[in-house]
Amino acid sequence: MCVAQVRGLADRLAPFPREETPVADALTYADQTVGPNGRVMDFEQRLEDMLRRHGPDSPNAKAQRQRTPRLRAAVRRVERRLDDTADPPADPHDEGAPGHERR
């Protein structure tokens, strides 16, 4: 919404509630960690790239102070979720799982 405010579009977006869900975080993460040519970038690189491409007087640059903390928080939440799922618990039905020894 920050860029929309700078562009004078906040009123037009007002009827749409802000999504604050894991899905919204995932969409933000996808947008903020992939560059315009599909190159994977970390969040800080993506911010630098955006400012370089759009310029210091762009709506994105003008909204950066407001939007960066929100974007960074969403990226961090997704990274935590990804870390939490990196080592999923063992399938209890797997015969090789601990506690499922053959007798």
N, C-alpha and C positions, 0 to 999 in steps of 0.2 A: 504494500500500500504506500510505502514511502515515496517511490518514484511516481506513483499515481498522484500523490499530493503535490509534488513539485510540478508535475505536468498539468495540474488543475483538474484532475479527473476523480478526485476522492469522492465527490458527491455521486458520480455515476457508479462507483463500486460499493457505495454504502449499503445497498440492499443485500449484498452478498456477505454473509458472516465470514470472519477470518477462521480458517481451518487451523486448529492446533491439535493435530493428530499425528501418529507415526507415519501415516501415508503422506501427509503434507510435508513432514520432515524429510521423508525419502525423496520426494519430488524436488525439494530445495537442495538436498544433497546432490542429486543427479545434476541439477543445473549449475551448482557451484563447484563441482569437481571435474567438469569436463569443459574444455575450451571450445571455441567456435568451429574448430576443424576436427572435433572428436578426440582431441588429445587429452588424456587424463592429467589433471593438475591438482595440486593441493589447494586448499581454500585461499591462502594468502597469494599464491601465484595467480589464481583466478581473479582476485580483486585487482591486482596490479595490471593484469591483462585487460580487464574491463576498462580501467581508467585510461590506459594507454590507447586503446582502440576508440573509446568514446570521447575522450578529452576531458580536461578539468572543468569545462563549463557545461557539460552534459547534465541532463536530469539525474542520471545514475550517480555522477560525481557529487552533485548537490545533495542528493539523498544519502550519500555514503555514511555520514556520521550517525544518522538514525537507523539505517538498515543493517549496517555491518554487525552490530552486536546480536541482532535477531537472527541473521543468517548464520553467523558463527555458532550460536547456540544450537540451531537446528542441525548443522553439520556435526557438531560434537555429540549430540544425542544419537544420531545415526551411527557414528563411529563407535560409540559405547554399545549400541545394540549389536553391531557387527562383531565387536570383540566378545560380547556375551554369547554369541552363537558360534564362535569359531571352534569351540570344543563341545559339541552337543553331548548330552548324557548318553551313555551306552544304551542300546536297545535291550531291554530286559529279556526279550525273546531270543536274543542272539546267544547261541550256545557258547561262544567265546567270551561272553560278558562276565565280569566278576560276579561271584555268587551263583553262577549257573554251571558249576562244575559237574562233570559227569560222575555218576556214582557207580 
